[in-house]
Amino acid sequence: MSIAKLHVKKNDMVKVTAGKEQGKTGKVLRVLPGKGRVVV
């Protein structure tokens, strides 16, 4: 399985698109490329 390229970097402002925080915006704290996720 290949690692997907994430187009966001640490300190980017992003909008949450899923989960209980959906619709909120925040700053990226960590990028987890192995899981295809970021921590906001």
C-alpha positions as CSV (number, residue, x, y, z in Angstrom):
1,M,0.0,0.0,0.0
2,S,1.4,3.4,-1.0
3,I,1.3,6.5,1.2
4,A,-1.0,9.2,-0.2
5,K,0.4,12.6,-0.7
6,L,-1.1,15.1,1.7
7,H,-1.4,18.7,0.4
8,V,-1.3,20.3,3.8
9,K,1.6,21.3,6.0
10,K,2.1,22.1,9.7
11,N,0.6,25.5,10.6
12,D,-1.8,25.5,7.6
13,M,-5.4,26.6,8.3
14,V,-7.9,23.8,7.5
15,K,-11.6,23.2,7.8
16,V,-12.8,19.9,9.4
17,T,-14.9,17.9,7.0
18,A,-15.8,14.9,9.1
19,G,-16.6,13.9,12.8
20,K,-18.2,15.8,15.6
21,E,-16.1,18.9,15.0
22,Q,-17.3,19.1,11.3
23,G,-17.4,22.7,9.9
24,K,-14.9,24.1,12.4
25,T,-11.5,25.5,11.3
26,G,-8.2,25.1,12.9
27,K,-4.4,25.0,12.5
28,V,-2.6,21.8,11.6
29,L,-0.5,20.7,14.5
30,R,0.8,17.3,13.2
31,V,0.8,15.5,9.9
32,L,0.4,11.7,9.9
33,P,1.2,10.6,6.3
34,G,1.1,6.9,7.2
35,K,-2.5,7.1,8.2
36,G,-3.5,9.9,5.8
37,R,-4.5,12.2,8.6
38,V,-3.6,15.4,10.3
39,V,-4.1,16.6,13.8
40,V,-5.8,20.0,14.0
